Amino acid sequence: MTESIILKFEHRNQDRNIEFELLSKFTCINGKNSGEGKSEFLIELEQGIQLGEISCNLGDYFAIADAGSINALLQLPHRTVLMIDETVALQSEVQKKMQQSKHVFVCITRAMGLHFDYHMKGIYHIYRTDDWFLVERAKPLPMLEEHRLSILDDAVTESRKLRSEHQMLSEIGFQNITAACGRDEIEKKLRNTKGDIIVFADLSAIGKAYRLLMKRCQQNENIRFYNYDSFEQLICSSTLFKQKSEKSRLDSFSFLTLERYYEKVLEEITAGTDFQYEHGKPLSKAYSAHWHELLESESGKALKELIKR
């Protein structure tokens, strides 16, 4: 199953350290406002490492890339965590090479309009402090709390009608389901809403949509997101498939997002069975007959409560 990489910097003179957890191929470092030290952090980090004042726990498996060095660093034979200004990565040729490479990327951004499919837990804010820098995860989208299950009446799904989570919700008896037909279309379905709404979105690839979705949640404080990485992750973590998915030898960092990783794992472990999964196609009848078992997991327990209701 998925792994994570801990990226840690220690400033020896200041006796301070900064730590990131990298969950997927792309991680973001951002500031809530301009002038908070994002560029300064990158420059100070590079200079500090060169002078021996700052150490990185990954050693030679970490490097800071710029427009002049990125192409050479992408040729490194071993997987390396590359920190880069996102503006460099927006060059189409560079971006394609990054996506096809074996490497993992930490992108410094200057605006909250993000350009990669970052995991919700892979978006960090950075602040300048008196002695160095402070880094913390960005505020998550509001998650569904179990005590709110009884008042939920409406759902919005990232998938289109009668696919993935929309099909699941329809079959377990959920009413009033709106299919957004794509991540970037979800915010449109949430505009000018007032009531309680539960949103089923792939949080492992929410990056580009994060800012607008957060804005919709501020406009309607009754919007809640279901807490899972993706629909495929929900199925892979169930009692029916957990053991098989844990034996998969697929590498989660080789995929652009964890969403795509779980899609491939589910395709792999169900191939040739009654549960054979093909992304974008309706789920087989086997799923319809086994939702109780398929929701038997930490990720699925809230949905099991919805079935009981």
N, C-alpha and C positions, 0 to 999 in steps of 0.2 A: 504493500500500500504506500501511501505518500510519506515522504520524509521532509524534514526541514533542515535548513542550513543556518547556523548561528554565525552572524558577522559581528565581530566585536573589535572596537578600537580603544586603546588605552593610552592616555596622555601621561607620560611619566613625570613631567615637570609639574603638572597641575594635579596629579593624583586623581584623575577623573577618567571615566570610561563611558562609552556609548555602545549600545547593543541593538541589533536588528535581528528579527527572525524572518528568514526568507522562505516563503511557502511555495512559491512557484517561479517560473522563469523570469518574470518581471516584478520588481518591487519599486515603489515610488517614495521619494522624499520630497515633501512640499512644505510650504509655509502658508499660514492662513492669510498673511498680508505681505506686501512687497517690503523689501529692506530688512527681512528677518534673518539674513545671513546665509541663505542657501548657497550662493556663489562663493561667499567668504568661507563657508564650511569646506567646500570642495578644494579651494586653493590652500587653505590652512592644513587640510588633511594631507594633501600631496606634499607640501613642503615639510610638514612634520615627519612624514614617513621617510623622506629623503635624508633628513637630518638625524634620524634616529630618535626623535622626541616622541613620536607616536608609533605604536606597534599594532599590528593586525593579527588576530588569531589564525587567519588563513594563510599567512606567510606568502609564499610564491603563488598561491592559488587566488590571490586578489591583485587587482591592478586598477588604476584610474586611467580611463581612456578619454582622448579628445579627438578632434577632427583629424589631426595629423597621425595619431597612433592607432585609431580604432581598427583599421583594416588589417594591420599587422597583428594586433592582439587577437583578432578573431581567428587567426591562423594557429594559435597555440594548440598543441596536441592534447593537453589535459584540460578538463573542465575548470574554468576560472570564473570567479565572481568579478564582473567588470562594472565599475561605477562610471557613469557618463552623464553629461548634461543632455537632457531629453531633446533639446533643439538639434544636436548632432544626429541623434537617432531618427529624426524625422526625414532625413534625406532618404528617398525611396530605395536607392541602391544599398545604402548602409542598413536600413531597416530590414530589407529582405535577407541580407547576410546574417544579421542578428537572429532573425526568426529561424533560420535554417541551421544555425550553429548549435554546438553542444553547451555553450556557455550560459551563465545566469547573470541577469542585469539589474543593477540598482540605478534608477534614473532620477536625477535631480530636476525638478520642474519649477517653473516660475509662476505658474497660474493654476487655478483649480480646475480648468478645463483639461482633463487628462487625456493623453493620446494612446495609451496602451490599455489592455484588458487586465488591469491589476486586480488581484484578490482584495476583497474589502479589508482583510486583516493585513494586507501588504501595502497599505497607504499610510505613510508616516508624516507627521508634522515636525519641523525643526525650529527651535527658538535660540536666539543668542542670549547667553546669560553673562553675569559679571566675570565668571572665571573660564567658561568654555561654551559648550552647547548643550541643549536639552532636546532629546528626541522622544516622542511618544506617538502611539498609534492614533490615527485620525478617528474622530467620533464615529462610531458605527451607525448605520441606519437603524431606526428603532425596531427591535425584535419583538416577536409575539411572546407575550407572557401567558402562562397556562391559565391564570385566573380570568383571562379575557376570552377564553374559548366560547363561553356560553353566550356572548353578545355579538359574535361575528356573523354577519349575514352576507357579505359580499367578498368575492375574491377576484384578483387579477393575476393572470398567469403570463409568464414570458412566452411560453409556447403557444402555438396556434390551436384552434379549436380541435378537440379530440386527438391531441398529440401529447405525449409525456405527462406532465403534471395536470394538464387540463383533462385528459382522459381519466387519470387517476381520480381526481376530485369528482368528476361526473359519476364515476362508477361507485364511489363510496358514499354518494348521496348528498354532496355539497350543492347548495343552490346558488343561483345568481353569480355565475362565473363569467368573467370577461376575458377573452383571449387578446393579449396585446400584440401577438405575432412578432416578437422580437424585443430584445433588451432595450433598445433605444426608443421603442414605442411605448414602454410602460408609463413613462412620465406623462404622456398625453392622456392616458386613461385615468390618471390621478388628478388631473387639473380640475379645479373648482368643485372638488368633492368635500363632503362634510361628515359622512357617517363612518362607521367602523369598517375598515377594509384590510384584508390580509393579502399580501403580495407574495407570489411564488416566483422568485428570480434566482438566477445562478450567481450567487454572491462571490463565487471564485473567479468571476470575470466581469465584475461590476464597474471597473475603473472609469471607462468613458462616460458612463451614465451616473456616476456617484453624485456629482454636483447638483444636477437637476432633480434627482430623486430626493436628495436631502432637502432641497427647496420645497418640493411638494409635501414632504413630511412636516415642514415648518408651517405650511399653509393649512394642512389638515393634521392635527396632532393625534388623530385616531387611526392613522395608517400604521400598519405593522408588517414586517417582513418575516417570512418563515425562515427559521434558522437552520439552513443547510447550505452546503457548497453548490449542489446542483441536484436535479432529479436523479441523475445517474448515480451520484454519490449515495443518495438515500437508498436506492435499490442495492448497491454494492455492499452497504453496511448492514443489510438485513440478515436475519438468522439463516435464511435460505442460501445466501451467497457470500457471506462474510469470509468463511474459510477459503473459498475458491479465490476470491478477490485478493486476499492477503498473500496468496501464493503466486500471484501474477508477477512476472519478471519485467513488466513494462516500467520504464523510468519516468516518474512524474515530471522531472525537470526537462525532459526532452520534448514536452508538449508546450504550446504557447500558453495554455491555461489548464488548471485542474479540471475544468469542465470537459475539455477535450480528452484529457487523460482518463477520466472516469467513463466517458463514452466508449473509448477503446477497450478499457478493462471489461466493461459490461458486454460489449460485442464478443470479446475473447472468451469469457467464461460461460456465455449462453449459446455459443455457436453449436448448431446441430441439435439443440434441445427444444422442448416445447416453449421455452422462454426466450428463444432467439430474438435478440434485439438489433434493430437497425435504426440508426438515428434518422429522425424525420418521418418515420413511418408509424402507423398505429401499433400499439402494443398487442401482442398475441392474446388469445383467450385465456391462456394459462395465468396471466397477470390478474385478470378479472376474477379468477377463482381463488386467488391466494393473497388478497390484500392484507389480511390480518398478519400473515407470516412476513410479508414484504415490508410491513411497517413495524416489525418487531426489532427495534433498535433505539439507540439514544436519539438519532435524528428523526425517527418516525413516531416517537411516543405521543407527541402532541396531536398528530393526525389520528392516531388510534383513539384518542379522547374525542375527537370530532366524530368518529364513527359511532362511538358509544352514545353520543348526544343524539 
